[in-house]
Amino acid sequence: MPLVPFKTADFRQLVDWIDSPELNYLWGGPAYDYPLTQEQIRQHTEQSAVSPFLFYHDLKLAGFVELFHQSSEVARVCRVFVDDKFRGQGVAQTMLYELIAMAKEMGYRQLDLCVFANNASAIRCYQALGFAEYQRDHKSREFSGEKWTLIFMKKTL
């Protein structure tokens, strides 16, 4: 199975992947400070609502994603990351397809997510999977003095 539970032994890999302040914010929003640390990851992933996963493509570690429980019917897709070596190959779409199937099996009826408007490739990926925009927040997120527009998307399962 390409999606596997994210464990303590995997924390270092995530720290290594998230290697700049901008990537840290693009990937994690305000949930994590840069530099990312294993302690921050531990504190976040120990929350009962957080289900983190690693994704393998052709038996190689390719990405990370979280499913965040919001209610008995709704979960949020969070912190989607694909290793540079696998970008542009449809790996994110495959990883998210697996996550969507898992969410259906878990009984969720809807998935939602947030993505920054400057992340065009992620937006295209989410749209291809059937996510649709339902809201924008132009004011709440800022990085290096710039306002980053946050797009809210959802998909009915």
DSSP file (Angstrom, degrees, kcal/mol; ACC not computed):
  #  RESIDUE AA STRUCTURE BP1 BP2  ACC     N-H-->O    O-->H-N    N-H-->O    O-->H-N    TCO  KAPPA ALPHA  PHI   PSI    X-CA   Y-CA   Z-CA
    1    1 A M              0   0    0      0, 0.0    55,-0.1     0, 0.0     0, 0.0   0.000 360.0 360.0 360.0 130.2    0.0    0.0    0.0
    2    2 A P        +     0   0    0      0, 0.0    54,-2.3     0, 0.0     2,-0.5   0.830 360.0  66.3 -68.9 -32.8    1.5    3.4   -1.0
    3    3 A L  E     +A   55   0A   0     52,-0.2    52,-0.2    50,-0.1    61,-0.0  -0.802  66.1 173.5 -91.2 126.0    0.1    5.3    2.0
    4    4 A V  E     -A   54   0A   0     50,-2.6    50,-2.9    -2,-0.5     0, 0.0  -0.964  39.6 -90.2-130.1 148.8    1.7    4.2    5.3
    5    5 A P  E     -A   53   0A   0      0, 0.0     2,-0.4     0, 0.0    48,-0.3  -0.281  41.7-119.8 -57.6 139.5    1.3    5.7    8.8
    6    6 A F        -     0   0    0     46,-2.1     2,-0.2    39,-0.0    58,-0.0  -0.702  37.5-168.1 -82.1 126.6    3.9    8.3    9.7
    7    7 A K    >   -     0   0    0     -2,-0.4     3,-2.1     1,-0.1     4,-0.4  -0.674  37.6-100.1-116.8 167.6    6.0    7.3   12.7
    8    8 A T  G >  S+     0   0    0      1,-0.3     3,-1.6    -2,-0.2     4,-0.4   0.859 120.4  61.6 -53.3 -39.2    8.5    8.9   15.0
    9    9 A A  G 3  S+     0   0    0      1,-0.3    -1,-0.3     2,-0.1     3,-0.2   0.674 100.2  56.6 -63.9 -16.1   11.3    7.4   13.1
   10   10 A D  G X> S+     0   0    0     -3,-2.1     4,-1.4     1,-0.2     3,-0.7   0.540  77.9  92.9 -92.1  -8.6   10.2    9.4   10.0
   11   11 A F  H <> S+     0   0    0     -3,-1.6     4,-2.2    -4,-0.4     5,-0.2   0.879  80.3  57.5 -54.9 -42.4   10.3   12.8   11.6
   12   12 A R  H 3> S+     0   0    0     -4,-0.4     4,-2.5    -3,-0.2    -1,-0.2   0.878 102.2  55.3 -58.6 -39.7   13.9   13.4   10.4
   13   13 A Q  H <> S+     0   0    0     -3,-0.7     4,-2.1    -4,-0.2    -1,-0.2   0.915 108.1  48.2 -60.7 -43.0   12.8   12.9    6.8
   14   14 A L  H  X S+     0   0    0     -4,-1.4     4,-2.2     2,-0.2    -1,-0.2   0.913 110.3  51.4 -65.1 -42.0   10.2   15.6    7.1
   15   15 A V  H  < S+     0   0    0     -4,-2.2    -1,-0.2     1,-0.2    -2,-0.2   0.909 110.9  49.6 -59.0 -42.5   12.6   18.0    8.7
   16   16 A D  H  < S+     0   0    0     -4,-2.5    -2,-0.2     1,-0.2    -1,-0.2   0.870 110.4  50.0 -66.4 -37.1   15.0   17.4    5.8
   17   17 A W  H  < S+     0   0    0     -4,-2.1     2,-1.6     1,-0.2    -2,-0.2   0.912 100.0  64.8 -67.1 -43.0   12.4   18.0    3.2
   18   18 A I     <  +     0   0    0     -4,-2.2    18,-0.4     1,-0.2    -1,-0.2  -0.618  65.8 154.5 -88.0  87.2   11.1   21.3    4.6
   19   19 A D        +     0   0    0     -2,-1.6    -1,-0.2    16,-0.1     3,-0.1   0.183  47.1  45.4-110.4  15.3   14.3   23.2    4.0
   20   20 A S  S  > S-     0   0    0      1,-0.1     4,-2.5    -3,-0.0     5,-0.2  -0.992  76.3-117.0-151.6 156.2   13.4   26.9    3.7
   21   21 A P  H  > S+     0   0    0      0, 0.0     4,-2.0     0, 0.0     5,-0.2   0.899 115.8  49.8 -59.7 -40.3   11.2   29.4    5.6
   22   22 A E  H  > S+     0   0    0      2,-0.2     4,-2.9     1,-0.2     5,-0.2   0.933 112.2  46.0 -66.6 -45.1    9.0   29.9    2.5
   23   23 A L  H  > S+     0   0    0      1,-0.2     4,-2.8     2,-0.2     5,-0.3   0.902 110.0  56.0 -62.7 -40.0    8.5   26.2    1.9
   24   24 A N  H  X S+     0   0    0     -4,-2.5     4,-2.8     1,-0.2     5,-0.3   0.913 113.6  39.7 -57.1 -44.0    7.8   25.7    5.6
   25   25 A Y  H  X S+     0   0    0     -4,-2.0     4,-2.1     3,-0.2    -2,-0.2   0.893 114.8  51.7 -75.6 -39.7    5.0   28.3    5.4
   26   26 A L  H  < S+     0   0    0     -4,-2.9    90,-0.2    -5,-0.2    -2,-0.2   0.903 121.7  33.8 -60.9 -41.2    3.7   27.1    2.1
   27   27 A W  H  < S+     0   0    0     -4,-2.8    52,-0.4    -5,-0.2    -2,-0.2   0.909 135.2  20.8 -80.6 -46.0    3.5   23.6    3.4
   28   28 A G  H >< S-     0   0    0     -4,-2.8     3,-1.7    -5,-0.3    -3,-0.2   0.500  82.2-157.7-109.4  -5.3    2.6   24.1    7.0
   29   29 A G  G ><  -     0   0    0     -4,-2.1     3,-0.8    -5,-0.3    -1,-0.2  -0.277  69.8 -27.8  57.3-147.5    1.0   27.5    7.3
   30   30 A P  G 3  S+     0   0    0      0, 0.0    -1,-0.2     0, 0.0    -5,-0.1   0.442 120.5  89.5 -80.6   2.5    1.2   29.0   10.8
   31   31 A A  G <  S+     0   0    0     -3,-1.7     2,-0.4    -6,-0.1    -2,-0.2   0.785  90.8  39.8 -70.1 -26.3    1.2   25.5   12.4
   32   32 A Y  S <  S-     0   0    0     -3,-0.8     2,-0.3    -4,-0.2     4,-0.1  -0.949  70.9-141.3-128.5 144.5    5.0   25.2   12.3
   33   33 A D        -     0   0    0     -2,-0.4     4,-0.2     2,-0.2     7,-0.1  -0.714  41.5 -83.6 -94.8 152.8    7.9   27.6   12.9
   34   34 A Y  S    S+     0   0    0     -2,-0.3     2,-0.1     1,-0.1   -15,-0.1  -0.871 111.8  47.8-101.1 137.2   11.1   27.5   10.8
   35   35 A P  S    S-     0   0    0      0, 0.0    -2,-0.2     0, 0.0    -1,-0.1   0.422  94.8-134.4 -76.1 143.0   13.3   25.7   11.2
   36   36 A L        -     0   0    0    -18,-0.4     2,-0.3   -21,-0.2    -2,-0.1  -0.393  25.7-162.9 -62.3 137.6   11.1   22.7   11.5
   37   37 A T     >  -     0   0    0     -4,-0.2     4,-2.0     1,-0.1     5,-0.1  -0.869  31.8-119.9-124.2 159.2   12.0   20.5   14.4
   38   38 A Q  H  > S+     0   0    0     -2,-0.3     4,-2.7     1,-0.2     5,-0.1   0.842 114.7  57.6 -63.6 -32.8   11.2   16.9   15.4
   39   39 A E  H  > S+     0   0    0      2,-0.2     4,-2.6     1,-0.2    -1,-0.2   0.909 105.2  49.4 -66.0 -41.7    9.7   18.3   18.6
   40   40 A Q  H  > S+     0   0    0      2,-0.2     4,-2.3     1,-0.2    -1,-0.2   0.925 112.4  48.6 -60.7 -43.5    7.2   20.5   16.7
   41   41 A I  H  X S+     0   0    0     -4,-2.0     4,-3.1     2,-0.2     5,-0.2   0.927 110.8  50.5 -62.7 -45.0    6.3   17.5   14.5
   42   42 A R  H  X S+     0   0    0     -4,-2.7     4,-1.5     1,-0.2    -2,-0.2   0.947 110.9  48.3 -58.2 -49.7    5.8   15.3   17.6
   43   43 A Q  H  < S+     0   0    0     -4,-2.6     4,-0.3     1,-0.2    -1,-0.2   0.899 116.4  43.6 -59.3 -41.7    3.5   17.9   19.3
   44   44 A H  H >< S+     0   0    0     -4,-2.3     3,-1.5     1,-0.2    -2,-0.2   0.948 114.5  46.8 -69.8 -48.4    1.4   18.3   16.2
   45   45 A T  H 3< S+     0   0    0     -4,-3.1    -1,-0.2     1,-0.3    -2,-0.2   0.651 100.0  68.5 -74.7 -13.3    1.1   14.7   15.2
   46   46 A E  T 3< S+     0   0    0     -4,-1.5    -1,-0.3    -5,-0.2    -2,-0.2   0.616  73.4 109.7 -77.6 -11.2    0.2   13.6   18.7
   47   47 A Q  S X  S-     0   0    0     -3,-1.5     3,-1.5    -4,-0.3    -3,-0.0  -0.434  75.9-131.1 -63.5 136.6   -3.1   15.4   18.4
   48   48 A S  T 3  S+     0   0    0      1,-0.3    -1,-0.1    -2,-0.1    21,-0.1   0.771 104.4  57.2 -64.1 -25.2   -5.9   12.8   18.2
   49   49 A A  T 3  S+     0   0    0     19,-0.1    20,-2.8    20,-0.0     2,-0.5   0.622  90.2  89.4 -79.6 -12.5   -7.5   14.6   15.2
   50   50 A V  E <   + B   0  68A   0     -3,-1.5    18,-0.2    18,-0.2    16,-0.0  -0.757  48.0 179.0 -96.0 125.5   -4.3   14.3   13.1
   51   51 A S  E     - B   0  67A   0     16,-2.2    16,-2.3    -2,-0.5     2,-0.2  -0.886  15.0-169.1-121.7  97.8   -3.6   11.2   10.9
   52   52 A P  E     - B   0  66A   0      0, 0.0   -46,-2.1     0, 0.0     2,-0.3  -0.624   4.6-174.4 -92.3 148.1   -0.3   11.7    9.1
   53   53 A F  E     -AB   5  65A   0     12,-2.8    12,-2.1   -48,-0.3     2,-0.3  -0.974  20.5-141.7-138.3 150.2    0.9    9.4    6.3
   54   54 A L  E     -AB   4  64A   0    -50,-2.9   -50,-2.6    -2,-0.3     2,-0.4  -0.810  22.7-142.3-100.6 153.4    4.0    8.9    4.1
   55   55 A F  E     -AB   3  63A   0      8,-2.5     7,-3.2    -2,-0.3     8,-1.6  -0.972   8.7-158.9-122.2 131.9    3.5    8.0    0.5
   56   56 A Y  E     - B   0  61A   0    -54,-2.3     2,-0.5    -2,-0.4     5,-0.2  -0.906   4.1-169.6-109.9 135.6    5.6    5.6   -1.5
   57   57 A H  E >  S- B   0  60A   0      3,-2.9     3,-1.7    -2,-0.4    -2,-0.0  -0.991  79.6 -11.6-124.6 122.1    5.8    5.6   -5.3
   58   58 A D  T 3  S-     0   0    0     -2,-0.5    -1,-0.2     1,-0.3     3,-0.1   0.903 129.7 -57.3  51.7  43.8    7.6    2.6   -7.0
   59   59 A L  T 3  S+     0   0    0      1,-0.2     2,-0.4    -3,-0.1    -1,-0.3   0.573 116.7 114.5  66.1  12.7    8.8    1.6   -3.5
   60   60 A K  E <  S-B   57   0A   0     -3,-1.7    -3,-2.9     0, 0.0     2,-0.3  -0.926  77.6-107.1-115.0 139.0   10.5    5.0   -3.0
   61   61 A L  E     +B   56   0A   0     -2,-0.4    -5,-0.2    -5,-0.2     3,-0.1  -0.464  50.3 159.0 -63.6 122.0    9.5    7.5   -0.4
   62   62 A A  E     -     0   0A   0     -7,-3.2    21,-3.1    -2,-0.3     2,-0.3   0.634  46.8 -11.8-123.8 -22.4    7.8   10.3   -2.3
   63   63 A G  E     -BC  55  82A   0     -8,-1.6    -8,-2.5    19,-0.3     2,-0.3  -0.967  43.6-125.4-169.0-178.4    5.6   12.4   -0.1
   64   64 A F  E     +BC  54  81A   0     17,-2.4    17,-2.7    -2,-0.3     2,-0.3  -0.982  23.8 167.4-143.1 146.0    3.7   13.2    3.0
   65   65 A V  E     -B   53   0A   0    -12,-2.1   -12,-2.8    -2,-0.3     2,-0.4  -0.976  17.9-146.0-157.9 152.4    0.0   14.1    3.7
   66   66 A E  E     -BC  52  78A   0     12,-2.6    12,-2.5    -2,-0.3     2,-0.5  -0.933   4.0-153.3-121.3 147.8   -2.3   14.5    6.7
   67   67 A L  E     -BC  51  77A   0    -16,-2.3   -16,-2.2    -2,-0.4     2,-0.6  -0.992  17.7-159.8-113.4 122.9   -5.9   13.8    7.2
   68   68 A F  E     -BC  50  76A   0      8,-3.2     8,-2.9    -2,-0.5     2,-0.3  -0.919  13.9-133.3-111.8 116.5   -7.4   16.0   10.0
   69   69 A H  E     + C   0  75A   0    -20,-2.8     6,-0.2    -2,-0.6     3,-0.1  -0.514  33.8 163.4 -69.3 122.3  -10.6   14.9   11.6
   70   70 A Q        -     0   0    0      4,-2.2     2,-0.3     1,-0.5     5,-0.2   0.739  65.8 -23.5-107.3 -38.0  -13.1   17.8   11.8
   71   71 A S  S    S-     0   0    0      3,-2.2    -1,-0.5     0, 0.0     3,-0.0  -0.918  78.0 -80.1-158.9-179.3  -16.4   15.9   12.5
   72   72 A S  S    S+     0   0    0     -2,-0.3     3,-0.1     1,-0.2    -3,-0.0   0.746 131.5  30.2 -64.4 -20.3  -17.9   12.5   11.9
   73   73 A E  S    S+     0   0    0     35,-0.2    36,-2.7     1,-0.1    37,-2.0   0.584 115.2  59.8-112.2 -14.3  -18.6   13.5    8.3
   74   74 A V  E     + d   0 110A   0     34,-0.2    -3,-2.2    35,-0.2    -4,-2.2  -0.959  49.9 172.9-128.3 133.6  -15.8   16.0    7.4
   75   75 A A  E     -Cd  69 111A   0     35,-1.9    37,-1.9    -2,-0.4     2,-0.4  -0.936  23.8-131.9-129.5 157.0  -12.0   15.7    7.3
   76   76 A R  E     -Cd  68 112A   0     -8,-2.9    -8,-3.2    -2,-0.3     2,-0.5  -0.917  10.6-136.1-112.1 135.0   -9.4   18.2    6.1
   77   77 A V  E     +Cd  67 113A   0     35,-2.9    37,-0.5    -2,-0.4     2,-0.3  -0.788  39.0 177.3 -83.6 124.9   -6.5   17.3    3.8
   78   78 A C  E     +C   66   0A   0    -12,-2.5   -12,-2.6    -2,-0.5   -50,-0.1  -0.907  41.3  10.4-133.2 157.2   -3.5   19.1    5.2
   79   79 A R  E     -     0   0A   0    -52,-0.4     2,-0.4    -2,-0.3    -1,-0.2   0.837  66.2-171.8  48.3  52.7    0.3   19.5    4.7
   80   80 A V  E     +     0   0A   0    -15,-0.1     2,-0.4   -53,-0.1   -15,-0.2  -0.603  10.0 171.6 -75.0 128.4    0.6   17.9    1.3
   81   81 A F  E     -C   64   0A   0    -17,-2.7   -17,-2.4    -2,-0.4     2,-0.4  -0.996  18.3-171.0-142.8 135.4    4.2   17.5    0.3
   82   82 A V  E     -C   63   0A   0     -2,-0.4   -19,-0.3   -19,-0.2     5,-0.1  -0.996  34.1-111.3-124.5 130.3    5.9   15.7   -2.6
   83   83 A D    >>  -     0   0    0    -21,-3.1     3,-2.3    -2,-0.4     4,-0.5  -0.244  29.4-115.6 -55.3 141.8    9.7   15.3   -2.8
   84   84 A D  G >4 S+     0   0    0      1,-0.3     3,-1.1     2,-0.2    -1,-0.1   0.828 113.3  63.9 -49.4 -37.7   11.3   17.3   -5.6
   85   85 A K  G 34 S+     0   0    0      1,-0.2    -1,-0.3     3,-0.0    -2,-0.1   0.700 108.6  40.7 -63.4 -18.7   12.4   14.2   -7.4
   86   86 A F  G X4>S+     0   0    0     -3,-2.3     3,-1.1   -24,-0.2     5,-0.7   0.400  85.5 119.6-112.1   0.6    8.8   13.2   -7.9
   87   87 A R  T <<5S+     0   0    0     -3,-1.1    -4,-0.0    -4,-0.5    -3,-0.0  -0.358  73.1  24.9 -70.5 147.8    7.2   16.5   -8.8
   88   88 A G  T 3 5S+     0   0    0     -2,-0.1    -1,-0.2     1,-0.0    -4,-0.0   0.600  98.6  94.1  78.2  11.6    5.6   16.9  -12.2
   89   89 A Q  T < 5S-     0   0    0     -3,-1.1    -2,-0.1     0, 0.0    -1,-0.0   0.271 103.2-102.7-117.3   8.4    4.9   13.1  -12.5
   90   90 A G  T  >5S+     0   0    0     -4,-0.1     4,-2.1     3,-0.0     5,-0.2   0.597  82.4 130.0  81.2  10.3    1.3   13.0  -11.1
   91   91 A V  H  >< +     0   0    0     -5,-0.7     4,-2.9     1,-0.2     5,-0.2   0.903  69.2  52.2 -67.0 -41.6    2.6   11.7   -7.7
   92   92 A A  H  > S+     0   0    0      1,-0.2     4,-2.6     2,-0.2     5,-0.2   0.924 110.3  49.0 -60.5 -43.2    0.6   14.2   -5.7
   93   93 A Q  H  > S+     0   0    0      2,-0.2     4,-2.3     1,-0.2    -1,-0.2   0.913 112.7  47.3 -63.2 -42.6   -2.6   13.3   -7.5
   94   94 A T  H  X S+     0   0    0     -4,-2.1     4,-2.1     2,-0.2    -2,-0.2   0.923 112.2  49.9 -64.0 -44.6   -2.0    9.6   -6.9
   95   95 A M  H  X S+     0   0    0     -4,-2.9     4,-1.9     1,-0.2    -2,-0.2   0.921 113.7  45.4 -59.7 -45.2   -1.2   10.2   -3.3
   96   96 A L  H  X S+     0   0    0     -4,-2.6     4,-2.8     2,-0.2    -1,-0.2   0.842 107.4  57.6 -71.3 -32.8   -4.4   12.2   -2.8
   97   97 A Y  H  X S+     0   0    0     -4,-2.3     4,-2.2    -5,-0.2    -1,-0.2   0.922 108.4  47.8 -59.6 -43.5   -6.5    9.7   -4.7
   98   98 A E  H  X S+     0   0    0     -4,-2.1     4,-2.2     2,-0.2    -2,-0.2   0.904 111.9  49.6 -62.5 -42.2   -5.3    7.1   -2.2
   99   99 A L  H  X S+     0   0    0     -4,-1.9     4,-2.6     2,-0.2    -2,-0.2   0.896 109.4  51.6 -65.6 -40.0   -6.2    9.5    0.7
  100  100 A I  H  X S+     0   0    0     -4,-2.8     4,-2.2     2,-0.2    -2,-0.2   0.923 109.9  49.3 -61.8 -44.7   -9.6   10.2   -0.7
  101  101 A A  H  X S+     0   0    0     -4,-2.2     4,-2.1     1,-0.2    -2,-0.2   0.903 111.6  49.5 -61.1 -41.3  -10.3    6.4   -1.0
  102  102 A M  H  X S+     0   0    0     -4,-2.2     4,-1.8     2,-0.2    -2,-0.2   0.914 108.8  52.0 -63.8 -43.3   -9.2    6.0    2.6
  103  103 A A  H  <>S+     0   0    0     -4,-2.6     5,-2.1     1,-0.2     4,-0.4   0.891 108.7  51.0 -61.9 -39.9  -11.4    8.8    3.8
  104  104 A K  H ><5S+     0   0    0     -4,-2.2     3,-1.7     1,-0.2    -1,-0.2   0.935 109.0  50.9 -61.1 -46.1  -14.4    7.2    2.1
  105  105 A E  H 3<5S+     0   0    0     -4,-2.1    -1,-0.2     1,-0.3    -2,-0.2   0.823 106.0  56.4 -61.1 -31.3  -13.6    3.9    3.8
  106  106 A M  T 3<5S-     0   0    0     -4,-1.8    -1,-0.3    -5,-0.1    -2,-0.2   0.529 122.4-107.5 -79.5  -5.6  -13.5    5.8    7.1
  107  107 A G  T < 5 +     0   0    0     -3,-1.7    -3,-0.2    -4,-0.4    -2,-0.1   0.511  65.9 149.9  95.2   5.8  -17.0    7.1    6.5
  108  108 A Y      < -     0   0    0     -5,-2.1    -1,-0.3     1,-0.1   -34,-0.2  -0.450  29.6-166.7 -70.5 146.5  -16.3   10.7    5.7
  109  109 A R  S    S+     0   0    0    -36,-2.7    48,-3.1     1,-0.3     2,-0.3   0.552  70.4  28.8-107.2 -14.7  -18.7   12.4    3.4
  110  110 A Q  E     -dE  74 156A   0    -37,-2.0   -35,-1.9    46,-0.3     2,-0.4  -0.999  57.8-161.7-148.3 143.9  -16.7   15.5    2.6
  111  111 A L  E     -dE  75 155A   0     44,-2.6    44,-2.7    -2,-0.3     2,-0.3  -0.961  14.4-178.0-118.2 143.1  -13.1   16.5    2.4
  112  112 A D  E     +dE  76 154A   0    -37,-1.9   -35,-2.9    -2,-0.4     2,-0.3  -0.881   2.0 176.9-131.1 170.4  -11.9   20.1    2.5
  113  113 A L  E     -dE  77 153A   0     40,-2.3    40,-2.6    -2,-0.3     2,-0.4  -0.975  22.3-131.0-161.1 166.2   -8.5   21.8    2.3
  114  114 A C  E     + E   0 152A   0    -37,-0.5     2,-0.3    -2,-0.3    38,-0.2  -0.980  24.7 175.9-125.7 142.0   -6.8   25.2    2.2
  115  115 A V  E     - E   0 151A   0     36,-2.4    36,-3.3    -2,-0.4     2,-0.2  -0.997  33.3-110.8-145.0 143.0   -4.2   26.2   -0.3
  116  116 A F  E >   - E   0 150A   0     -2,-0.3     3,-2.1   -90,-0.2    34,-0.2  -0.535  25.6-127.4 -74.6 141.2   -2.4   29.4   -1.0
  117  117 A A  T 3  S+     0   0    0     32,-2.7    -1,-0.1     1,-0.3    33,-0.1   0.733 107.7  63.2 -61.2 -23.6   -3.4   31.2   -4.2
  118  118 A N  T 3  S+     0   0    0     31,-0.3     2,-0.8     1,-0.2    -1,-0.3   0.422  82.7  83.5 -82.3   3.4    0.3   31.4   -5.3
  119  119 A N    <>  +     0   0    0     -3,-2.1     4,-2.1     1,-0.2     3,-0.3  -0.586  53.9 163.5-104.4  68.3    0.5   27.5   -5.3
  120  120 A A  H  >  +     0   0    0     -2,-0.8     4,-2.4     1,-0.2     5,-0.2   0.841  69.5  53.9 -60.1 -39.4   -0.9   27.1   -8.9
  121  121 A S  H  > S+     0   0    0      1,-0.2     4,-2.0     2,-0.2    -1,-0.2   0.895 109.7  48.3 -65.9 -38.1    0.3   23.5   -9.4
  122  122 A A  H  > S+     0   0    0     -3,-0.3     4,-2.7     2,-0.2    -1,-0.2   0.915 110.1  52.0 -66.1 -42.0   -1.4   22.4   -6.1
  123  123 A I  H  X S+     0   0    0     -4,-2.1     4,-2.6     1,-0.2    -2,-0.2   0.928 109.7  49.0 -60.3 -45.6   -4.7   24.1   -7.1
  124  124 A R  H  X S+     0   0    0     -4,-2.4     4,-2.3     1,-0.2    -1,-0.2   0.903 111.1  50.9 -60.7 -41.0   -4.7   22.4  -10.5
  125  125 A C  H  X S+     0   0    0     -4,-2.0     4,-1.1     2,-0.2    -2,-0.2   0.939 111.5  46.7 -61.3 -47.9   -4.1   19.0   -8.8
  126  126 A Y  H  <>S+     0   0    0     -4,-2.7     5,-2.5     1,-0.2     3,-0.4   0.900 111.8  50.7 -63.6 -41.3   -6.9   19.6   -6.4
  127  127 A Q  H ><5S+     0   0    0     -4,-2.6     3,-1.8     1,-0.2    -1,-0.2   0.901 106.0  55.7 -63.0 -40.2   -9.3   20.7   -9.1
  128  128 A A  H 3<5S+     0   0    0     -4,-2.3    -1,-0.2     1,-0.3    -2,-0.2   0.779 106.1  52.6 -62.7 -26.2   -8.4   17.6  -11.2
  129  129 A L  T 3<5S-     0   0    0     -4,-1.1    -1,-0.3    -3,-0.4    -2,-0.2   0.392 128.5 -97.2 -90.3   2.3   -9.4   15.5   -8.2
  130  130 A G  T < 5S+     0   0    0     -3,-1.8    26,-0.3     1,-0.3     2,-0.3   0.529  74.3 143.8  97.1   6.9  -12.8   17.2   -7.9
  131  131 A F      < -     0   0    0     -5,-2.5     2,-0.4    -6,-0.2    -1,-0.3  -0.596  31.0-161.4 -77.2 141.5  -12.2   19.8   -5.3
  132  132 A A  E     -F  154   0A   0     22,-2.5    22,-2.1    -2,-0.3     2,-0.1  -0.969  20.4-112.0-126.9 141.5  -13.9   23.1   -5.9
  133  133 A E  E     +F  153   0A   0     -2,-0.4    20,-0.3    20,-0.2     3,-0.1  -0.448  36.6 165.3 -68.3 138.9  -13.2   26.5   -4.4
  134  134 A Y  E     +     0   0A   0     18,-2.7     2,-0.3     1,-0.4    19,-0.2   0.442  61.3  12.4-130.6  -6.8  -15.9   27.9   -2.0
  135  135 A Q  E     -F  152   0A   0     17,-1.2    17,-2.8     2,-0.0    -1,-0.4  -0.981  53.2-152.3-165.5 154.0  -14.1   30.7   -0.2
  136  136 A R  E     -F  151   0A   0     -2,-0.3     2,-0.5    15,-0.2    15,-0.2  -0.992   3.3-160.5-131.8 143.8  -11.1   33.0   -0.2
  137  137 A D  E     +F  150   0A   0     13,-2.6    13,-2.8    -2,-0.4     4,-0.2  -0.964  11.2 176.2-122.9 111.7   -9.4   34.8    2.6
  138  138 A H  E    S+     0   0A   0     -2,-0.5    -1,-0.1    11,-0.2    13,-0.0   0.523  73.7  40.5 -91.3  -6.9   -7.3   37.7    1.5
  139  139 A K  E    S+     0   0A   0     11,-0.1    -1,-0.1     8,-0.1    10,-0.1   0.659  91.0  72.4-119.8 -19.1   -6.2   39.0    4.9
  140  140 A S  E    S+     0   0A   0     10,-0.1     2,-0.4     7,-0.1    -2,-0.1   0.652  86.7  62.1 -87.6 -13.8   -5.3   36.4    7.4
  141  141 A R  E     +F  148   0A   0      7,-0.5     7,-2.6    -4,-0.2     2,-0.4  -0.930  55.5 175.0-119.4 134.8   -2.0   35.0    6.2
  142  142 A E  E     -F  147   0A   0     -2,-0.4     2,-0.4     5,-0.3     5,-0.2  -0.999   7.7-177.9-138.6 136.5    1.3   36.9    5.8
  143  143 A F  E >  S-F  146   0A   0      3,-2.7     3,-2.2    -2,-0.4    -2,-0.0  -0.990  75.1 -16.7-134.4 126.1    4.8   35.8    4.9
  144  144 A S  T 3  S-     0   0    0     -2,-0.4     3,-0.1     1,-0.3    -1,-0.1   0.862 129.3 -49.8  49.0  43.6    7.8   38.1    4.7
  145  145 A G  T 3  S+     0   0    0      1,-0.2     2,-0.4     0, 0.0    -1,-0.3   0.433 116.3 114.0  81.1  -1.5    5.6   41.2    4.7
  146  146 A E  E <   - F   0 143A   0     -3,-2.2    -3,-2.7     2,-0.0     2,-0.4  -0.850  66.0-127.9-104.4 138.2    3.4   39.9    1.9
  147  147 A K  E     - F   0 142A   0     -2,-0.4     2,-0.5    -5,-0.2    -5,-0.3  -0.715  22.5-155.7 -79.0 129.8   -0.3   38.9    2.2
  148  148 A W  E     - F   0 141A   0     -7,-2.6    -7,-0.5    -2,-0.4     2,-0.3  -0.945  13.3-131.6-109.2 122.5   -0.9   35.4    0.9
  149  149 A T  E     -     0   0A   0     -2,-0.5   -32,-2.7    -9,-0.1     2,-0.5  -0.552  17.9-146.2 -73.7 132.4   -4.5   34.7   -0.2
  150  150 A L  E     -EF 116 137A   0    -13,-2.8   -13,-2.6    -2,-0.3     2,-0.5  -0.885   8.0-155.8-103.6 126.9   -5.9   31.5    1.2
  151  151 A I  E     -EF 115 136A   0    -36,-3.3   -36,-2.4    -2,-0.5     2,-0.5  -0.885   3.9-150.9-104.3 130.9   -8.3   29.5   -0.9
  152  152 A F  E     +EF 114 135A   0    -17,-2.8   -18,-2.7    -2,-0.5   -17,-1.2  -0.875  20.1 178.9-100.6 130.6  -10.7   27.1    0.7
  153  153 A M  E     -EF 113 133A   0    -40,-2.6   -40,-2.3    -2,-0.5     2,-0.3  -0.925   6.0-172.6-130.4 154.5  -11.8   24.0   -1.4
  154  154 A K  E     -EF 112 132A   0    -22,-2.1   -22,-2.5    -2,-0.3     2,-0.4  -0.976   9.5-161.3-145.9 161.4  -14.0   21.0   -0.7
  155  155 A K  E     -E  111   0A   0    -44,-2.7   -44,-2.6    -2,-0.3     2,-0.4  -0.988  18.2-135.1-143.8 129.9  -15.1   17.8   -2.3
  156  156 A T  E      E  110   0A   0     -2,-0.4   -46,-0.3   -26,-0.3   -47,-0.1  -0.718 360.0 360.0 -83.8 134.3  -18.1   15.7   -1.6
  157  157 A L              0   0    0    -48,-3.1   -47,-0.2    -2,-0.4    -1,-0.1   0.434 360.0 360.0 -94.8 360.0  -17.3   12.0   -1.3
